[in-house]
Amino acid sequence: MDVVALVSGGKDSCHNILHCLASGHCILALASVSPPAEKDEVDSYMYQTVGHEAIEKLALALDKPLYRTCMKGSSVATESIYIETEGDEVEDLYYLLKEVLLKHPTVRGVSVGAILSDYQRIRVENVCQRLNLVSLAYLWQRSQPHLLHEMLATGLEPMIIKVAAIGLDPLKHCGKPLRDMTSVLSRLHDQYGVHMCGEGGEYETFTIDGPLFFKRLSLASTQLVMHSDDAFAPVGYCRISSINVEEKALEKHPPLSHDQLTCFSQSLLPHIFDHKHLDALPKLQSQPLLDPEVATEKAPSHPHCKHLSDEETFSPFACVSGSGSWLAIRVSVSEGVIANGNHLQEVFQSK
């Protein structure tokens, strides 16, 4: 399936692209919604806007065309069920994807890095339904300690560029690699219930490198902007003034052919894809990134999800939504269920 990937620069949207490729899909383009031209960052229920000034460099690093629009709307319709509303920020996404379809008419799917927000999920689904597209959200309702471990184990390199939670300090933590923050986040998760992947708005990231990057980025110059000096949960973000683009060695590039890229992506997710031919690929060197006790957290159930198996302690979700529904297939490691693109399409078409 040809897919457009919604990207903010954050870790979730980048990691969901890897899952799309591993499932056999093809990413044709990237799409991003930025804040109004006169603003660095805005509070939005729908979009991550911090780091938007570097999104074009992200597209360059991923070697994909980028389609952008500035937010014209705001959060007008905030009810649990979204209905098309003039002036709402959701309509900015609708017109952006409509533009993408004019340039790439074969696109049938949208890669979405949603993990926990029903507000976002319902609105993306509404837009996809109106444009006859399928929403692909492979991270939906995943156990966050497991998911964070998985992201970093693939070689993804997100940088923290905003913090807004108890125990996090903009002066200390903004600009740090997320990889260096796992022990802090694990402790805050245990003490205060902080979401390990930042799903409560605790932090935002910008991704500078990963297994799908042809070039590596580095934050050359940033400016710390303080929103709040609250004694318990100060809020601040990095304004990215300058970002460098560095060439990567050819052996560090992802494969170019579709089949090889699918196999490569699957090799980075060995707990999901267990094919014999993966043995011939280079093994990913990873190390424990989280406390084992934290990493055994049971993935939460969800009323919109149909689970094939609940026996395993950790089972990733492969989620497909379309035509007004949200179908989730839990991949059972113990039973060797493989979530490839053909299987997901068959399930979707058989509903």
Phi, psi and omega per residue, in radians:
M1 nan 2.316 3.055
D2 -1.365 2.357 -2.952
V3 -2.324 2.513 2.908
V4 -1.839 2.364 -3.084
A5 -1.806 2.175 3.010
L6 -1.334 2.194 -3.096
V7 -2.290 2.507 3.039
S8 -2.041 -0.191 -2.981
G9 1.749 -0.270 -3.118
G10 -1.331 2.955 -3.052
K11 -1.129 -0.667 -3.018
D12 -1.148 -0.818 -3.128
S13 -1.148 -0.629 3.105
C14 -1.192 -0.725 -3.093
H15 -1.236 -0.589 3.120
N16 -1.148 -0.524 3.059
I17 -1.045 -0.731 3.120
L18 -1.045 -0.747 3.120
H19 -1.134 -0.671 3.097
C20 -1.064 -0.799 3.138
L21 -1.135 -0.712 3.126
A22 -1.115 -0.459 3.124
S23 -1.553 0.128 3.021
G24 1.663 0.063 -3.122
H25 -1.477 2.902 -3.111
C26 -2.123 2.134 3.139
I27 -1.513 1.987 -3.119
L28 -1.607 -0.530 -3.049
A29 -2.794 2.896 3.062
L30 -1.989 2.647 3.108
A31 -2.418 2.461 -3.065
S32 -2.570 2.454 3.075
V33 -1.859 2.128 -3.082
S34 -1.848 2.826 3.079
P35 -1.219 2.916 3.079
P36 -0.935 2.648 -2.991
A37 -0.979 -0.552 -3.064
E38 -1.502 0.042 -3.075
K39 -2.136 2.527 3.064
D40 -1.353 -0.789 -2.972
E41 -2.719 2.412 3.113
V42 -2.268 2.665 3.035
D43 -1.356 2.048 -3.112
S44 -2.317 2.400 3.058
Y45 -1.262 -0.359 -3.005
M46 -1.781 -0.687 -2.902
Y47 -2.190 2.538 2.886
Q48 -1.467 2.133 -3.115
T49 -1.893 -0.393 3.110
V50 -1.122 2.361 -3.108
G51 1.585 0.024 -3.074
H52 -1.074 -0.474 -3.080
E53 -1.166 -0.214 -3.134
A54 -1.934 0.129 -3.021
I55 -1.164 -0.538 3.110
E56 -1.170 -0.590 3.087
K57 -1.218 -0.580 3.066
L58 -1.088 -0.786 3.115
A59 -1.071 -0.667 3.092
L60 -1.105 -0.747 -3.125
A61 -1.159 -0.585 3.137
L62 -1.530 -0.140 3.126
D63 1.025 0.848 3.118
K64 -2.307 2.537 3.053
P65 -1.164 2.517 -3.087
L66 -2.070 2.333 3.052
Y67 -2.017 2.242 -3.058
R68 -2.234 2.700 2.970
T69 -2.551 2.650 3.062
C70 -1.610 2.534 3.119
M71 -1.124 2.218 3.031
K72 -1.910 -0.449 -3.117
G73 -1.709 -3.077 3.094
S74 -2.450 -3.077 -3.130
S75 -1.398 1.504 -3.105
V76 -1.556 -0.960 -3.119
A77 -1.650 1.723 -3.052
T78 -1.839 0.160 3.100
E79 -1.154 2.856 -3.078
S80 -1.108 -0.603 3.092
I81 -1.835 2.169 -3.079
Y82 -1.569 2.351 3.010
I83 -2.110 2.411 -3.122
E84 -0.754 2.124 -3.036
T85 -2.356 2.103 3.114
E86 -1.091 2.334 3.120
G87 1.558 -0.040 3.098
D88 -1.504 2.584 -3.110
E89 -1.120 -0.356 3.100
V90 -1.108 -0.596 -3.118
E91 -1.174 -0.414 3.037
D92 -1.095 -0.698 3.102
L93 -1.170 -0.704 3.138
Y94 -1.009 -0.869 -3.094
Y95 -1.231 -0.530 3.082
L96 -1.147 -0.836 3.137
L97 -1.185 -0.538 3.075
K98 -1.114 -0.679 3.083
E99 -1.144 -0.725 3.120
V100 -1.042 -0.726 -3.118
L101 -1.139 -0.535 3.090
L102 -1.154 -0.610 -3.124
K103 -1.529 -0.492 -3.101
H104 -2.313 1.320 -3.041
P105 -1.151 -0.233 3.138
T106 -1.476 -0.111 -3.131
V107 -1.120 2.280 3.118
R108 -2.187 -0.210 -3.080
G109 -2.300 2.774 3.122
V110 -2.229 2.110 3.084
S111 -1.418 2.191 -3.066
V112 -2.257 2.260 -3.117
G113 -1.546 0.452 -3.120
A114 -1.156 2.395 3.110
I115 -2.053 -0.805 -2.975
L116 -2.359 -0.317 -2.991
S117 -1.455 1.902 3.031
D118 -1.145 -0.562 3.116
Y119 -0.990 -0.850 3.125
Q120 -1.199 -0.787 -3.080
R121 -1.012 -0.835 -3.088
I122 -1.104 -0.658 -3.099
R123 -1.328 -0.671 3.047
V124 -1.125 -0.704 3.116
E125 -1.097 -0.681 3.112
N126 -1.069 -0.788 3.129
V127 -1.117 -0.761 -3.136
C128 -1.108 -0.701 3.139
Q129 -1.093 -0.731 -3.117
R130 -1.192 -0.440 -3.129
L131 -1.825 0.119 3.138
N132 1.038 0.774 3.116
L133 -2.013 2.843 3.108
V134 -1.894 2.295 3.107
S135 -1.587 2.209 -3.126
L136 -1.937 1.881 -3.083
A137 -2.240 1.451 -3.033
Y138 -1.310 -0.183 -3.115
L139 -1.698 -0.011 -3.004
W140 -1.054 2.208 3.083
Q141 1.039 0.421 3.060
R142 -1.266 2.647 2.996
S143 -1.085 2.102 -3.018
Q144 -1.159 -0.706 3.049
P145 -1.021 -0.748 3.105
H146 -1.126 -0.763 -3.074
L147 -1.130 -0.738 3.110
L148 -1.085 -0.752 3.087
H149 -1.040 -0.785 -3.122
E150 -1.072 -0.801 -3.132
M151 -0.996 -0.888 -3.071
L152 -1.218 -0.551 3.133
A153 -1.180 -0.432 3.119
T154 -1.343 -0.225 -3.088
G155 1.798 0.114 3.088
L156 -1.142 2.417 -3.086
E157 -2.180 1.427 3.085
P158 -1.498 2.542 3.041
M159 -1.918 2.420 3.092
I160 -1.327 2.174 -3.119
I161 -2.137 -0.028 3.036
K162 -2.699 2.434 3.032
V163 -2.307 2.569 -3.130
A164 -2.780 1.100 -3.100
A165 -2.746 2.716 3.061
I166 -1.049 2.323 3.136
G167 1.622 -0.169 3.108
L168 -1.971 2.419 -3.048
D169 -2.201 2.095 3.138
P170 -0.959 -0.666 -3.112
L171 -1.156 -0.502 -3.066
K172 -1.724 -0.629 -2.931
H173 -1.886 -0.420 3.102
C174 -1.132 2.324 -3.119
G175 1.608 -0.022 3.140
K176 -1.575 2.564 3.021
P177 -1.105 2.387 3.112
L178 -1.035 -0.558 3.131
R179 -1.002 -0.565 -3.123
D180 -1.482 -0.015 -3.050
M181 -1.912 0.031 -3.028
T182 -1.101 -0.674 -3.141
S183 -1.189 -0.654 3.088
V184 -1.129 -0.813 -3.133
L185 -1.133 -0.638 3.102
S186 -1.100 -0.744 3.131
R187 -1.152 -0.762 3.140
L188 -1.186 -0.550 3.057
H189 -1.087 -0.771 -3.131
D190 -1.235 -0.681 -3.048
Q191 -1.406 -0.757 -2.974
Y192 -2.178 0.001 -3.125
G193 1.349 0.380 3.099
V194 -1.067 2.374 3.129
H195 -1.256 2.205 -3.085
M196 -1.066 -0.584 3.137
C197 -1.688 0.146 3.093
G198 1.323 0.406 -3.069
E199 -1.238 -0.186 3.051
G200 -1.686 0.236 -3.112
G201 1.428 0.240 -3.085
E202 -1.109 -0.610 3.119
Y203 -2.753 2.790 3.058
E204 -2.217 2.734 -3.086
T205 -2.287 2.826 2.918
F206 -2.264 2.302 -3.023
T207 -1.614 2.184 -3.082
I208 -1.813 -0.261 3.136
D209 -2.851 2.855 3.134
G210 3.105 3.074 -3.069
P211 -1.168 -0.323 -3.128
L212 -1.738 0.060 -3.092
F213 -1.497 2.300 3.020
F214 -1.514 -0.382 3.099
K215 -2.332 2.671 3.106
R216 -1.783 2.454 3.111
L217 -1.821 2.720 3.014
S218 -2.526 2.438 -3.126
L219 -1.399 1.740 -3.048
A220 -1.312 -0.657 -3.091
S221 -2.601 2.239 3.099
T222 -2.355 2.742 3.088
Q223 -2.196 2.214 -3.141
L224 -1.404 2.192 3.104
V225 -1.984 2.134 -3.134
M226 -1.639 2.187 3.047
H227 -1.525 -0.698 -3.051
S228 -2.623 2.417 3.084
D229 -1.755 0.463 -3.132
D230 -0.865 2.345 -3.044
A231 -1.126 -0.528 -3.060
F232 -1.711 -0.618 -3.103
A233 -2.486 1.271 3.115
P234 -1.132 2.600 -3.092
V235 -2.109 2.234 3.102
G236 -2.757 2.798 3.137
Y237 -2.497 2.833 3.100
C238 -1.661 2.159 2.943
R239 -1.528 2.104 -3.076
I240 -1.471 1.888 -3.102
S241 -1.482 -0.621 -3.097
S242 -2.629 2.436 3.141
I243 -2.370 2.293 -3.137
N244 -1.603 2.576 3.073
V245 -2.017 2.096 -3.071
E246 -1.995 2.397 3.096
E247 -1.197 2.521 3.056
K248 -1.903 2.605 3.100
A249 -1.040 2.585 -3.084
L250 -0.976 -0.630 -3.128
E251 -1.208 -0.221 3.096
K252 -1.626 -0.069 3.133
H253 -1.345 2.577 2.999
P254 -1.234 2.751 3.125
P255 -1.081 2.739 -3.118
L256 -1.657 -0.611 -3.098
S257 -1.307 2.609 -3.086
H258 -1.048 -0.844 -3.086
D259 -1.120 -0.743 3.134
Q260 -1.176 -0.626 3.124
L261 -1.189 -0.640 3.075
T262 -1.094 -0.846 3.140
C263 -1.099 -0.723 3.126
F264 -1.067 -0.792 -3.133
S265 -1.132 -0.703 3.108
Q266 -1.123 -0.604 -3.120
S267 -1.148 -0.404 3.124
L268 -1.476 -0.125 3.125
L269 -2.207 1.028 -2.996
P270 -1.133 -0.420 3.138
H271 -1.305 -0.214 3.111
I272 -1.840 -0.788 -3.090
F273 -1.909 2.133 -3.067
D274 -2.242 1.266 3.140
H275 -1.732 2.572 3.135
K276 -1.098 -0.605 -3.077
H277 -1.219 -0.238 3.114
L278 -1.211 -0.339 -3.134
D279 -1.102 -0.426 -3.113
A280 -1.419 -0.213 -3.126
L281 -1.523 2.707 3.097
P282 -1.021 2.392 -3.127
K283 -1.340 2.413 3.093
L284 -1.331 2.204 3.099
Q285 -1.548 2.024 -3.133
S286 -2.331 2.842 3.118
Q287 -2.349 2.736 3.118
P288 -1.006 2.239 -3.092
L289 -1.900 -0.265 -3.109
L290 -2.302 2.795 3.020
D291 -1.020 2.209 -3.116
P292 -0.934 -0.577 -3.138
E293 -1.185 -0.634 3.103
V294 -1.213 -0.659 -3.055
A295 -1.294 -0.052 3.106
T296 -1.784 0.250 3.114
E297 -1.058 2.371 -3.132
K298 -1.256 2.337 3.102
A299 -1.129 2.381 -3.101
P300 -1.240 2.646 3.057
S301 -1.490 2.918 -3.121
H302 -2.555 2.370 -3.053
P303 -1.102 -0.408 -3.124
H304 -1.572 -0.043 -3.047
C305 -1.792 2.431 3.012
K306 -1.835 2.061 -3.036
H307 -1.689 2.310 3.076
L308 -1.357 -0.524 -3.117
S309 -2.700 2.390 3.074
D310 -2.050 0.286 -3.044
E311 -1.383 -0.588 -3.058
E312 -1.383 2.626 3.112
T313 -1.185 -0.695 -3.131
F314 -2.293 2.130 3.101
S315 -2.432 2.062 3.123
P316 -1.118 2.703 3.058
F317 -1.743 2.471 2.904
A318 -2.041 1.946 -2.994
C319 -1.931 2.350 3.071
V320 -2.258 2.290 3.085
S321 -2.283 2.645 3.121
G322 3.068 2.823 3.123
S323 0.900 0.641 3.036
G324 1.447 0.220 3.136
S325 -2.316 2.935 -3.107
W326 -2.373 1.807 -3.089
L327 -1.801 2.239 3.126
A328 -2.064 2.295 3.096
I329 -1.931 2.056 3.103
R330 -1.476 2.267 -3.141
V331 -1.504 2.051 -3.134
S332 -1.591 1.954 3.133
V333 -1.133 -0.699 -3.079
S334 -1.146 -0.545 -3.110
E335 -1.693 -0.065 3.075
G336 1.214 0.550 3.109
V337 -1.288 2.259 -3.102
I338 -1.883 2.230 -3.131
A339 -1.710 1.340 3.093
N340 -1.628 2.963 -3.048
G341 -1.025 -0.743 -3.109
N342 -1.103 -0.725 -3.108
H343 -1.099 -0.772 -3.120
L344 -1.130 -0.689 3.134
Q345 -1.167 -0.673 3.119
E346 -1.110 -0.742 3.133
V347 -1.095 -0.783 -3.120
F348 -1.089 -0.743 -3.086
Q349 -1.277 -0.351 -3.088
S350 -1.565 -0.057 -3.084
K351 -1.124 nan nan
